[in-house]
Amino acid sequence: MKRKSIVSFVAIAFSIISCSEPVEKDYKDASLSIDERVEALLPKLSIEEKVAQMRIFHANIGTKPDENGNLKLSKRVIKKLKLGIAGVKNPGEHIDAVAAAKLNNELQKYIIESNRWGIPALFVTESYNGVDAEGCTKFGRPIASAASFNPDLVRRQWDIVGREARLRGMHMCHSPEADLVRDPRFGRMSEAFGEDTYLTTQMVKNAIIGVQGNYEGLGKGTHIGAVAKHFAGYGQVLGGSNFAAIEISERTLIDEVYPPFEAAVKEAKTLGIMASHGDLNGIASHGNQALLTGVLRDQWGYEGYVVSDSNDIARLFYFMNVAESPEAAAQMGLEAGIDIDLYAEDSYSYLPEMVKKNPELEKLIDRSVRRVLRTKFILGLFDHPYIDIDEVKKGVRSESSFELAKESDLESIILLKNEKHILPLSKNKSLKVALLGPLLKENTKAMFESVTGSNIRYVAEKGFSLTDEKGGAPEVLDRDPKSIAKLVKAAKHSDLSILFLGGDEFTAKEAYFSNSTLGDRATIDPVGPQDELVEKIKALGKPVIVVLKHRRTLSINTISKHADAILDTWDLSEFGDESTAKIIFGEVSPSGKLPVTVPRSIGQLPFHYSMKEINYKKEYLFLEKGPLYPFGYGLSYGNFEYSDIKISNQVITPDTEIKVSVSVKNTSDIKAKEVVQMYIKDEIGSVTRPDKELKGFEKIELNPGESRVVSFLISPKMLEFTGIKMKKVLEAGDYKVKVGTSSQSYLETEFKLKK
């Protein structure tokens, strides 16, 4: 009995000891929380494996299909993947969606099987005209979408982008741009949503919600994560020149530049943020701890990862000249809060050796790797890393996606001029129409014919190109008198001409780091003999309609003077010319509004509607006053009458809201859409204040003769700004509220803020 008791006691004691020992958690266990899975995996990784989770390489270094469509990897890529990788940029971008899904499945399988812990990779794309890859629906560019003033439409469009990208095996996109673009010399202007803080905020927020499937689509495997960029101030480069310095006051940065990014983080829950090429107050953004950690994480509570722009951590040393060595640049980026190094071989690759000399760096490395692994778990890549190939064809380039692209086009086209109501044209009247000009596409004539039928006869002549169309640094072609004469002859033998003018992907594009690749311009006049063409065809005495296609704002003074009608289409979807034809021939009334101010001259820059009031004191010698076309401007075939502006209370306090309303009536005989815009002006501030600021808008559709009361809530938050002590303040005083059809045409009333 005594021996049995001892044995029992030992067994019980051993059992107690065993139960008290912590059970090691398995990162593969899907029942654990994401944080638990991250913490279970992170300690297993060697320092080299951790750093591999902080690097992305581009697929063009050796990830492609062979002649049979099977995955083919270069020796360089094979070497990189032995330790795992944070991600790969643009795998399968040049093949169709089904082939890309197959390729990416093979690539993911190889990556998972090649590293010790089976860690999957993030496959990353971009989204400027929809998914930046072959075989996906091509939507209009962001600045065209902004012209719709329809955030819900933008959300639905980016929902399709998220779905199509995920189906081809992608997981993140380095989009959307939350930058403000206020300098049309900048070649990347069309990638963002315009000059205004409020409009950009609404568009960016809805783009991210769409592409991420309202966040819920990430784990379900139906959508991809967004990377809002470029944090911060990138669109404000001096001279409109890419990679140039950025000069923004701290107050402007806080009140105007930050809000779209803050909304991306707090409201849309963006998974990623990309840092800016530039600097702020002399501090390079990629080494700016106060920006990337202080503002982004400490103030806004951001939990996702921060990725460098292309090679920019290394450039802290060899371009920005703020680091003493490549290793110092890597440490600067790491300490600032950049979690992933995009492309560079001479930056975070040094970290394993640096840790040997400075072990404290591993804590910062762990911080970054946690964020990367967390993202991969959120996306469900550890549990469901592959794409169901059978689903790809059903979900990519569907008819519903095409219809959405067309809907977006129709709401984004802006009618700038319509002399004597020449538009819309009638399909029932027999006409011969000349489709002319350098922006004419091969399928433009066919698209117009599909809209108008047999009554309208077309002749189509491009005439000339704007440049030699060389990808790096295109050059403007010499004027060709014969081409111009041919276009004039075609116009002479037609009843009217539709001229396709403006700019293209060669006259406005990203200027890459290489000196041989240019994209910014020193002028904003139309390239080549476009003004001459308008003048000569107008001299024939026949109607001239201009379809303006472009990726940067142009000073279209001559076009504006001579054209009878101008449709500003920016850069639309693959169905853009069809949508343009529908507008021209009256199937739909145009409802787009300018997301930027159109200057008369480059000499007016900087020139956006919300500049400080004191900027408007003096005009220029020998130049007509004001913009050629103001922000928020856009005509309609309908006619909208604004009346009876009312405010619910002429006093607002820090704890109350007030409502402003206006009656809008469609006095025409057609159904049409209108964008009702609300601007607020602070009459007197402790610091100089903007002339006016957009604080609300609503797109409405009215039947002939229909009236609607449109209302906006004014909250104290709308009235906050950064005061003298560089803190947000709410100042008592007088305010004006302006509600109307553009930033220059409105009814107004006033109220007071009392504390």
Buried (B, 14 or more C-beta within 10 A) or exposed (E): EEEEEEEEEEEEEEEEEEEEEEEEBEBEEEEBEBEBBBBBBBEEBEBBBBBBBBBBBBBEBBBBBEEEEEBBBEEEBEEBBEBBBBBBBBBBBBBBBBBBBBBBBBBBBBBBEBBEEBBBBBBBBBBBBBBBBBBBBBBBBBBBBBBBBBBEBBBBBBBBBBBBBBBBBBBBBBBBBBBBBBBBBBBBBBBBBBBBBBBBBBBBBBBBBBBBBBBEBBBEBBBBBBBBBBBBBBBBBEEBBBBBBBBBEEBBBBBBBBBBBBBBBEBBBBBBBBBBBBBBEEBBBBBBBBBBBBBBBEEBEBBBBBBBBBBBBBBBBEBBEBBEEBBBBBBBBBBBBBBBBBBBBBBBBBBBEBBEEEEEBBEBBBEBBBBBBBBBBBBBBBEBBBBEBEBBBEBBBBEEBBEBBBBBBBBBBBBBBBEEEBBBBEBEEEBEBBBBBBBBBEBBBEBBBEBBEEEBEBBBBBBBBBBEEEEEBBEBBEEBEEBBEBBBEBBBEBBBBBBBBBBBBBBBBBBBEEEEBBBBBEEBBBBBBBBEBBBBBBEBEBBBBBBBBBBBBBBBBBBBEBBBBBBBBBBBBBBBBBBBBBBBBBBBBBBBBBBBBBBBBBEBBEBBBBBEBEEEEEEEEEEEEBBBBBBBBBBBBBBBEBEEBEBBEEEBBEEBBBEBBBBBBBEBEBBBBBBBBBBBBBEEBEBEBBBBBBBBBBBBBBEEEBEBEBBBEBEBEBBBBBBEEEEEBBBEBEBBBBBBBBBBEBBBBEBBBEE
